[in-house]
Amino acid sequence: MLISGWGLLVLPLLSLAQEGLAWLTLGLVRPWGEVWPRWLPYLGGRPVPVLAAVVPAAFGAVTCSVYGVLLVWTTVHGEMDITPWGNWLLTACYLPMVAWGPLLGAVTVHYYRRRTPR
């Protein structure tokens, strides 16, 4: 990629950020996502406000869904110098990423419904 200096850290840091956000998604379906960790000053042990989890998760769901649609559109309509087998393999590898947005939206709705009184 011909990147030098601090630019070499972009890909590893982006990967770590993605892993961290994926890990936080588990908080929407696990009990530990309902209470702040005890080691956080002023917040530790208190319940997480519902909107503090739902709003970023909903934004992430919409963003991931739009990205997934754009990925499919680019794969279908893009002019790539790739064999049909390579195109199929590329599509098969990235297909789970396309499902991430709608699945994140589903667990966000479930989190909201579970945490708010009816």
C-alpha positions as CSV (number, residue, x, y, z in Angstrom):
1,M,0.0,0.0,0.0
2,L,3.1,2.2,0.1
3,I,2.2,3.7,3.5
4,S,5.0,4.8,5.7
5,G,5.3,6.0,9.3
6,W,2.2,6.0,11.5
7,G,0.1,5.1,8.5
8,L,1.3,1.5,9.0
9,L,-0.9,1.4,12.1
10,V,-4.2,2.2,10.3
11,L,-5.1,-1.4,9.4
12,P,-4.2,-3.0,12.8
13,L,-6.0,-0.2,14.7
14,L,-9.1,-0.5,12.4
15,S,-9.1,-4.2,13.0
16,L,-9.0,-3.7,16.8
17,A,-11.8,-1.2,16.7
18,Q,-14.0,-3.6,14.7
19,E,-13.2,-6.4,17.1
20,G,-14.1,-4.1,20.1
21,L,-17.4,-3.1,18.5
22,A,-18.3,-6.7,17.7
23,W,-17.5,-7.6,21.4
24,L,-19.7,-4.8,22.6
25,T,-22.5,-6.2,20.5
26,L,-22.5,-9.2,22.9
27,G,-23.5,-6.8,25.6
28,L,-26.9,-6.5,24.0
29,V,-27.7,-10.1,24.6
30,R,-25.7,-10.8,27.8
31,P,-26.5,-9.7,31.3
32,W,-23.2,-7.8,31.6
33,G,-24.5,-5.3,29.0
34,E,-27.0,-4.0,31.5
35,V,-24.7,-2.8,34.2
36,W,-21.5,-0.6,34.0
37,P,-18.4,-2.4,35.0
38,R,-17.4,-1.8,38.6
39,W,-13.9,-0.5,37.7
40,L,-15.4,2.6,36.0
41,P,-15.4,5.7,38.3
42,Y,-18.8,7.2,39.1
43,L,-20.6,4.7,36.9
44,G,-19.4,1.3,38.2
45,G,-22.3,-0.9,39.3
46,R,-25.0,1.3,38.0
47,P,-27.5,0.3,35.3
48,V,-26.6,1.3,31.8
49,P,-29.3,3.7,30.5
50,V,-31.3,2.0,27.8
51,L,-30.8,4.8,25.2
52,A,-27.0,4.8,25.9
53,A,-26.9,1.3,24.4
54,V,-29.8,1.5,21.9
55,V,-28.9,4.7,20.1
56,P,-25.3,3.7,19.1
57,A,-26.4,0.1,18.4
58,A,-29.2,1.4,16.1
59,F,-26.8,3.7,14.3
60,G,-24.4,0.8,13.9
61,A,-27.2,-1.4,12.5
62,V,-28.2,1.2,9.9
63,T,-24.5,1.8,9.0
64,C,-23.7,-1.9,8.6
65,S,-26.9,-2.4,6.6
66,V,-26.1,0.4,4.2
67,Y,-22.5,-0.8,3.9
68,G,-23.8,-4.4,3.2
69,V,-26.1,-3.1,0.4
70,L,-23.2,-1.1,-1.1
71,L,-20.9,-4.1,-0.9
72,V,-23.4,-6.3,-2.8
73,W,-24.0,-3.6,-5.4
74,T,-20.3,-3.1,-5.9
75,T,-19.7,-6.8,-6.2
76,V,-22.5,-7.3,-8.7
77,H,-21.9,-4.1,-10.8
78,G,-18.2,-3.5,-10.3
79,E,-15.6,-4.1,-13.0
80,M,-13.1,-6.3,-11.2
81,D,-10.3,-8.2,-12.8
82,I,-11.2,-11.4,-11.2
83,T,-12.2,-14.9,-12.3
84,P,-15.8,-16.2,-11.8
85,W,-14.5,-18.6,-9.2
86,G,-12.7,-15.7,-7.4
87,N,-15.9,-13.6,-7.5
88,W,-17.9,-16.4,-6.1
89,L,-15.4,-16.9,-3.3
90,L,-15.2,-13.2,-2.5
91,T,-19.0,-13.1,-2.3
92,A,-19.1,-16.2,0.0
93,C,-16.5,-14.8,2.3
94,Y,-18.2,-11.4,2.7
95,L,-21.8,-12.7,2.9
96,P,-21.8,-12.9,6.7
97,M,-20.8,-9.2,6.9
98,V,-23.9,-8.3,4.8
99,A,-26.1,-10.0,7.5
100,W,-24.4,-8.1,10.4
101,G,-26.6,-5.0,10.0
102,P,-30.0,-6.7,10.1
103,L,-28.9,-9.0,12.9
104,L,-27.6,-6.1,15.0
105,G,-30.9,-4.4,14.4
106,A,-32.8,-7.4,15.7
107,V,-30.7,-7.7,18.9
108,T,-31.0,-3.9,19.4
109,V,-34.8,-4.2,19.3
110,H,-34.7,-7.2,21.6
111,Y,-32.5,-5.3,24.1
112,Y,-34.8,-2.3,24.0
113,R,-37.9,-4.4,24.6
114,R,-36.3,-6.4,27.3
115,R,-35.1,-3.3,29.2
116,T,-38.2,-1.1,29.0
117,P,-41.4,-1.6,30.8
118,R,-44.5,-2.3,28.7
